[in-house]
Amino acid sequence: MKKLLIPFLFIFMAAVAVNCGGNNIEKSIEYTAKGDMYLKIGKPKKALKYYNKALAANPHNSEAYLSRGSLAFFLGDYDAAIADFNTVLENDKYVPELYSALGSAYAAKQDYKAARENLLKSLELYPYNVSALVSLGGVYYSTGNFNAAIEQYTKALDIRPVAQVYYMRALCYEKLDMKEKAKADMDMVKSMEAMEKL
């Protein structure tokens, strides 16, 4: 009888462990969603509280790390953002947006070498990542490589024309004393802003 009871006991314990783990995963997803909701309504402290609860319930919740990292980035805590983004990268190395976010965080810390490496990795995975192109242009601009910045801004504009990117490219042209091209881009900015007012 004992021999028959032992396998059933192990099956019961495994089922309990799976169900408890499942509840933690569900709670973690629920807490992440609550954090996202609080962030959308402009309550970052409550959002952070729920992201932390989500990670306490399930330390493998990549979405919670991404959300908490993004929140840290926008609050100016770039080290915390980098830590959370790197935690996600330990599990998934093929997320272009993650490398882009990581590159932007390094750029904000003025670690342009690490920023450039991560932004280039993002573009290697997905060459049409406008955010990564613009951020890489910003890194090149900040380091005085205006021709490389123009190249990145032009690629971004070919994918999605945005007034702010025309403006940044115009600044690069001005630095290179290319007045006609700078003026053309500034005219485009004014034209796009006028269209938005309609």
C-alpha positions as CSV (number, residue, x, y, z in Angstrom):
1,M,0.0,0.0,0.0
2,K,2.8,2.4,0.9
3,K,4.5,1.7,-2.5
4,L,1.3,2.8,-4.3
5,L,0.8,5.9,-2.1
6,I,4.2,7.4,-2.7
7,P,3.8,8.0,-6.5
8,F,0.4,9.6,-5.8
9,L,1.9,11.8,-3.1
10,F,4.5,13.0,-5.6
11,I,1.9,13.7,-8.2
12,F,-0.2,15.6,-5.7
13,M,2.8,17.7,-4.5
14,A,3.7,18.5,-8.2
15,A,0.2,19.5,-8.9
16,V,0.1,21.8,-5.9
17,A,3.5,23.3,-6.9
18,V,2.3,23.9,-10.5
19,N,-1.0,25.5,-9.3
20,C,0.8,27.8,-6.8
21,G,3.3,28.7,-9.5
22,G,0.5,29.4,-11.9
23,N,-1.2,31.7,-9.4
24,N,2.0,33.6,-9.0
25,I,2.3,34.0,-12.7
26,E,-1.3,35.1,-13.0
27,K,-0.8,37.5,-10.1
28,S,2.4,38.8,-11.7
29,I,0.6,39.5,-15.0
30,E,-2.3,41.2,-13.1
31,Y,0.1,43.4,-11.2
32,T,2.0,44.4,-14.4
33,A,-1.3,45.4,-16.0
34,K,-2.2,47.4,-13.0
35,G,1.2,49.1,-13.1
36,D,0.7,49.9,-16.8
37,M,-2.8,51.4,-16.0
38,Y,-1.4,53.6,-13.2
39,L,1.4,54.7,-15.6
40,K,-1.2,55.7,-18.2
41,I,-3.1,57.8,-15.8
42,G,0.0,59.6,-14.6
43,K,0.7,57.9,-11.3
44,P,4.3,56.6,-11.7
45,K,4.8,55.8,-7.9
46,K,1.8,53.5,-7.9
47,A,2.9,52.0,-11.2
48,L,6.4,51.3,-9.7
49,K,4.7,49.7,-6.7
50,Y,2.8,47.3,-8.9
51,Y,5.8,46.5,-11.1
52,N,7.7,45.5,-8.0
53,K,4.8,43.4,-6.8
54,A,4.7,41.7,-10.2
55,L,8.4,40.8,-10.0
56,A,8.1,39.6,-6.4
57,A,5.3,37.2,-7.6
58,N,7.3,36.1,-10.7
59,P,10.9,37.2,-11.0
60,H,10.9,35.9,-14.6
61,N,8.2,38.3,-15.9
62,S,10.0,40.1,-18.8
63,E,7.0,42.5,-19.4
64,A,7.3,43.7,-15.8
65,Y,11.0,44.3,-16.2
66,L,10.4,46.1,-19.5
67,S,7.7,48.3,-18.0
68,R,9.7,49.1,-14.8
69,G,12.8,49.8,-16.9
70,S,10.9,52.1,-19.2
71,L,9.5,53.9,-16.2
72,A,12.9,54.2,-14.6
73,F,14.2,55.7,-17.9
74,F,11.5,58.3,-18.0
75,L,12.1,59.2,-14.4
76,G,15.8,59.7,-15.2
77,D,17.1,56.6,-13.3
78,Y,19.2,55.3,-16.2
79,D,21.1,52.8,-14.1
80,A,17.9,51.1,-13.0
81,A,16.6,51.2,-16.5
82,I,19.8,49.6,-17.8
83,A,19.6,46.9,-15.1
84,D,16.0,46.0,-15.9
85,F,16.7,45.9,-19.7
86,N,19.7,43.7,-19.2
87,T,17.7,41.3,-17.1
88,V,15.3,40.9,-20.0
89,L,18.2,40.4,-22.4
90,E,19.4,37.5,-20.3
91,N,16.3,35.6,-21.5
92,D,15.7,37.0,-25.0
93,K,18.5,38.4,-27.1
94,Y,16.4,39.0,-30.2
95,V,14.2,42.0,-29.3
96,P,15.3,45.0,-31.4
97,E,13.3,47.5,-29.3
98,L,15.0,46.3,-26.2
99,Y,18.5,47.1,-27.6
100,S,17.1,50.5,-28.8
101,A,15.9,51.3,-25.3
102,L,19.1,50.1,-23.8
103,G,21.1,52.3,-26.2
104,S,18.9,55.3,-25.4
105,A,19.6,54.8,-21.7
106,Y,23.3,54.6,-22.2
107,A,23.1,57.7,-24.4
108,A,21.3,59.6,-21.6
109,K,24.2,58.6,-19.3
110,Q,26.6,59.9,-22.0
111,D,28.1,56.5,-22.4
112,Y,28.2,56.8,-26.2
113,K,30.2,53.7,-26.9
114,A,27.7,51.4,-25.1
115,A,24.8,53.4,-26.7
116,R,26.2,53.0,-30.2
117,E,26.8,49.2,-29.7
118,N,23.3,48.6,-28.5
119,L,21.7,50.8,-31.2
120,L,23.7,49.1,-33.9
121,K,22.6,45.7,-32.5
122,S,19.0,46.9,-32.7
123,L,19.4,47.9,-36.3
124,E,21.2,44.6,-37.1
125,L,18.1,42.8,-35.9
126,Y,15.6,45.2,-37.5
127,P,17.0,47.8,-39.9
128,Y,13.7,49.8,-40.1
129,N,13.7,50.6,-36.3
130,V,13.1,54.4,-36.6
131,S,13.6,54.9,-32.9
132,A,17.1,53.3,-33.1
133,L,18.0,55.3,-36.2
134,V,17.1,58.6,-34.6
135,S,18.8,57.7,-31.3
136,L,22.0,56.6,-33.2
137,G,21.8,59.9,-35.1
138,G,21.7,61.6,-31.7
139,V,24.7,59.7,-30.5
140,Y,26.6,60.8,-33.6
141,Y,25.5,64.4,-33.2
142,S,26.5,64.4,-29.5
143,T,30.0,63.1,-30.4
144,G,30.4,65.6,-33.3
145,N,30.1,63.1,-36.1
146,F,27.6,65.2,-38.1
147,N,27.9,63.3,-41.4
148,A,27.1,60.0,-39.7
149,A,24.2,61.7,-37.8
150,I,22.8,63.0,-41.2
151,E,23.0,59.5,-42.6
152,Q,21.0,58.0,-39.7
153,Y,18.4,60.8,-39.7
154,T,18.0,60.4,-43.5
155,K,17.4,56.7,-43.1
156,A,14.8,57.4,-40.5
157,L,13.1,60.1,-42.6
158,D,12.9,57.6,-45.6
159,I,10.9,55.3,-43.3
160,R,8.8,57.9,-41.5
161,P,8.9,61.6,-42.1
162,V,8.8,63.4,-38.7
163,A,9.3,67.1,-38.1
164,Q,11.6,66.6,-35.2
165,V,14.0,64.5,-37.2
166,Y,14.0,67.1,-40.0
167,Y,14.9,69.6,-37.4
168,M,17.8,67.5,-36.0
169,R,19.1,66.9,-39.5
170,A,18.9,70.7,-40.2
171,L,21.1,71.2,-37.1
172,C,23.7,68.8,-38.5
173,Y,23.7,70.6,-41.8
174,E,24.2,73.9,-40.0
175,K,27.2,72.5,-38.1
176,L,28.6,71.5,-41.5
177,D,27.8,75.0,-43.0
178,M,25.4,73.5,-45.5
179,K,23.0,76.4,-45.3
180,E,20.7,75.5,-48.2
181,K,20.1,71.9,-47.0
182,A,19.6,73.2,-43.4
183,K,17.0,75.8,-44.7
184,A,15.2,73.1,-46.8
185,D,14.8,70.9,-43.7
186,M,13.7,73.9,-41.6
187,D,11.1,74.7,-44.2
188,M,9.9,71.1,-44.1
189,V,9.6,71.5,-40.3
190,K,7.5,74.6,-40.6
191,S,5.3,73.0,-43.3
192,M,4.7,69.9,-41.2
193,E,3.9,72.0,-38.1
194,A,1.4,74.1,-40.2
195,M,-0.3,70.9,-41.4
196,E,-0.7,69.7,-37.8
197,K,-2.5,72.9,-36.9
198,L,-5.2,72.3,-39.6
